[in-house]
Amino acid sequence: RVGKYAVVRNLNETCPVTVSSVSRGEVRQQIVYTIPFAVSSLKVTVTLDAESDLLRFDAAVDWHELGSPEKGIPQLNFALPLAKETPVSRCIVPFGVVDRPALAQDVPCNGLIAAAADEETVALLSDCKYGFRNDGHGLAVDLIRASYEPDPTPEVGTHTLSLAVAVTASHAAELLRCNECFAHPVSAYANAIHSGHLAPRGSFLTVGGASLAAIKQAEDENGIILRLYNPENTAAEARLLFPGVIKSAETVSISEHSDAGACLPAGNLLTVKLAAFGISSVRVCF
């Protein structure tokens, strides 16, 4: 539990900041800087790409802070003060998005917290951290916390992490899309020219009308399992498009036992009805 802070130091204002590189390209603008603090140091690359709604921070932290019962627990945060008060935050959680009141305490989020708003909002994202905070005046995420028990030196060493500040629509589907694109970016690979039988473009699965949480082989190796959820407070219909013809499909329990829920595929298209905030697991065979 991370509650009230004993002391807060703004490293940008209290420590020397050294800018080592600045790039002002038409496609990408970037600045690299370092900050030594206490017995540790921080190197950050800030990136803004053309047409992007994300300001990205890639950080490498050489952490050597130690906690103790006498001096407390040193902690490194990324804080995003906001000009307008934020009485409610919108947080991504497993299988959906929830609104939470402002609280001077960290709460668990799956990579994103945003100021609750009717249209556009500001969001704070992390690719690997989960302790977020909205104290009513801004957003923050806990990056490194040097606890001392049971391990006296659990965090000493080099940490790499990525953060982002985004301006985005505030509804659940767009926040989920923004978080997925940041945490799981598309990877590009170069290859030599060669022949092949696949089409120039293609996808194993295209999902619309709902969110996909997982795709895996069935435990009994009979088909694949798709875990779907509806992040909205109204009923929805998921549309699943595959590259090949579907032989059979049925809804199953979370432990992959048949629940006699029929799904009617039409060629390579499968539709699944989901209740408001509903979750469904589907077995598909080809």
SVG drawing of the C-alpha trace seen along z (x, -y; Angstrom):
<svg xmlns="http://www.w3.org/2000/svg" viewBox="-28 -25 54 58">
<polyline fill="none" stroke="black" stroke-width="0.4" points="0.0,0.0 1.4,-3.4 -0.3,-6.2 0.8,-9.7 4.3,-10.8 6.6,-12.0 8.8,-14.2 8.5,-15.1 11.5,-16.2 11.1,-17.4 14.2,-16.1 13.8,-18.4 14.1,-21.4 16.5,-20.2 19.1,-18.2 21.3,-19.1 19.7,-18.2 22.2,-17.6 20.8,-17.6 23.0,-15.3 21.0,-15.2 18.3,-17.2 16.7,-16.1 14.1,-18.2 13.3,-15.9 10.1,-16.2 9.0,-12.7 10.4,-12.5 11.4,-15.1 13.5,-13.8 15.5,-15.0 17.8,-13.0 18.8,-14.1 20.3,-12.7 19.7,-13.6 21.9,-12.4 20.1,-12.2 21.2,-11.0 23.3,-7.9 21.4,-7.1 21.0,-8.4 18.3,-8.7 18.6,-8.8 15.5,-9.7 14.7,-9.9 11.6,-12.0 10.0,-11.4 7.2,-13.0 6.4,-11.5 4.5,-13.2 0.7,-12.6 1.1,-10.9 -1.2,-11.5 1.6,-10.2 4.5,-12.0 6.8,-9.1 9.4,-8.8 11.9,-5.9 13.9,-5.8 16.9,-3.9 17.4,-4.2 20.6,-3.2 19.0,-2.8 21.1,-2.5 18.7,-3.9 18.1,-1.9 15.2,-2.0 15.2,-1.5 12.8,-1.8 14.6,-5.0 14.6,-7.0 11.6,-5.3 11.2,-4.0 12.8,-6.0 10.5,-5.9 10.7,-7.2 7.5,-8.5 6.5,-10.1 4.1,-12.9 1.8,-14.7 0.3,-17.8 -2.9,-19.1 -4.2,-22.6 -7.8,-21.5 -8.8,-19.5 -9.4,-15.8 -12.1,-14.6 -12.5,-11.3 -10.0,-9.2 -10.7,-6.5 -8.6,-3.4 -8.0,-0.3 -8.5,2.8 -8.7,6.5 -11.6,6.9 -12.7,3.3 -12.4,-0.3 -13.6,-1.8 -14.0,-5.3 -12.5,-6.0 -12.7,-9.0 -9.5,-11.0 -7.5,-9.4 -4.1,-10.1 -3.1,-6.5 -1.9,-4.3 -4.5,-2.1 -3.8,0.8 -4.3,0.2 -3.4,2.2 -1.1,-0.4 -3.3,-3.5 -5.0,-6.1 -6.8,-9.2 -8.7,-12.1 -12.4,-11.3 -14.1,-13.6 -17.0,-13.7 -14.9,-14.0 -11.1,-14.4 -8.9,-13.7 -5.3,-13.4 -4.0,-9.9 -0.8,-8.6 0.5,-5.2 3.2,-2.7 4.3,0.4 5.3,2.3 4.1,0.5 0.7,0.8 0.7,-1.5 -1.1,-4.7 -2.5,-7.7 -5.0,-10.6 -4.8,-12.9 -7.3,-15.4 -4.6,-17.7 -2.8,-15.4 -1.8,-11.8 1.2,-9.8 2.7,-6.4 5.1,-4.6 8.2,-3.5 10.6,-2.1 10.0,-1.6 13.0,-0.6 11.3,1.4 13.6,3.1 11.6,6.1 11.9,9.1 14.6,8.2 16.8,5.3 17.9,4.5 15.2,5.6 15.5,2.9 19.3,2.1 20.5,2.2 19.4,0.9 15.7,0.5 14.3,-0.2 10.8,-1.4 8.6,-3.3 5.9,-5.9 3.7,-8.1 1.3,-11.1 -1.6,-11.0 -4.4,-13.3 -7.2,-11.0 -11.0,-10.4 -12.1,-9.5 -14.5,-6.6 -13.5,-3.1 -12.9,-1.7 -10.5,-4.4 -8.6,-4.3 -8.2,-0.5 -7.0,-1.0 -4.5,-3.6 -3.1,-1.4 -2.9,1.7 -1.0,-0.2 1.5,-1.6 2.1,1.6 2.1,4.0 3.4,2.0 3.5,3.6 7.0,5.0 8.5,4.6 11.0,7.0 13.0,6.6 13.6,9.6 15.0,10.4 12.8,10.7 11.5,14.3 8.5,16.2 5.6,17.2 2.0,18.3 0.5,15.9 -1.3,12.7 0.5,9.4 -1.8,8.5 -3.6,10.6 -4.6,11.2 -5.3,14.3 -8.1,12.5 -10.0,9.2 -12.2,8.3 -15.0,5.6 -17.7,4.6 -15.8,5.9 -12.3,6.3 -10.1,9.4 -8.3,10.3 -6.6,13.5 -6.3,16.1 -4.8,19.5 -4.9,23.2 -7.6,25.1 -6.4,27.2 -7.7,30.4 -6.1,29.2 -9.5,29.2 -9.6,25.8 -8.6,22.4 -10.1,20.4 -10.9,16.7 -11.6,14.6 -13.8,11.6 -15.2,8.8 -17.5,5.8 -16.1,2.6 -19.3,0.7 -22.5,0.5 -24.7,1.6 -25.1,4.9 -22.8,5.6 -22.2,8.0 -18.6,9.1 -17.7,9.8 -14.8,12.1 -13.4,12.5 -10.9,15.3 -9.0,16.1 -10.4,19.6 -13.9,21.2 -15.0,22.0 -16.1,25.6 -17.7,25.1 -18.0,22.6 -19.4,22.6 -19.2,20.6 -17.4,22.3 -16.8,21.6 -13.6,19.9 -12.2,23.4 -13.1,24.4 -16.1,26.7 -19.0,26.5 -21.9,24.4 -24.2,25.3 -24.0,21.8 -24.3,22.0 -22.5,19.6 -23.5,19.6 -20.6,19.0 -21.2,17.9 -18.2,18.9 -15.3,17.1 -17.4,14.7 -18.5,15.4 -20.8,13.2 -21.0,13.5 -23.5,11.5 -22.1,9.9 -24.1,8.4 -23.1,5.0 -19.7,5.4 -19.9,9.0 -17.2,11.6 -17.4,14.6 -15.0,17.5 -15.5,19.1 -14.1,22.3 -13.5,22.2 -12.5,25.1 -11.5,25.0"/>
</svg>
